[in-house]
Amino acid sequence: MPQLVRLYIVSIAIGFALALAFTTLLLVLDVAGLRHLISATRGGWIAVLMLIVFHTILFSGTQFGIRVMLMANQGGPGGGLRQCIHLQRAKASAAARPDPR
């Protein structure tokens, strides 16, 4: 299996675990009355399923992005060339406005 595909599958698994933990915390802590709303509604399980699915998409995408950015090649000096910057004063004129009184 290619390394990038394996990385993506691992990121999805980590994102799913984070989504389960986050959704569980949302329901246990009853944020904004969410637990009561889900338990009092006949189709509340659909809302829980949607929370888990969309949080999985969010967290796995974030996890994958972070991992890909960390894979960047760290070789070479990097940082560009150092250049001296000589500061100079800017010439500006300011005229006083007449007093409106």
Stockholm file with secondary structure:
# STOCKHOLM 1.0

chainA/1-101         MPQLVRLYIVSIAIGFALALAFTTLLLVLDVAGLRHLISATRGGWIAVLMLIVFHTILFSGTQFGIRVMLMANQGGPGGGLRQCIHLQRAKASAAARPDPR
#=GR chainA/1-101 SS CCHHHHHHHHHHHHHHHHHHHHHHHHHHTTGGGHHHHHHHSTTHHHHHHHHHHHHHHHHHHHHHHHHHHHTSCCCSCCSCCCCCCCCCCCCCCCCCCCCCC
#=GC SS_cons         CCHHHHHHHHHHHHHHHHHHHHHHHHHHTTGGGHHHHHHHSTTHHHHHHHHHHHHHHHHHHHHHHHHHHHTSCCCSCCSCCCCCCCCCCCCCCCCCCCCCC
//
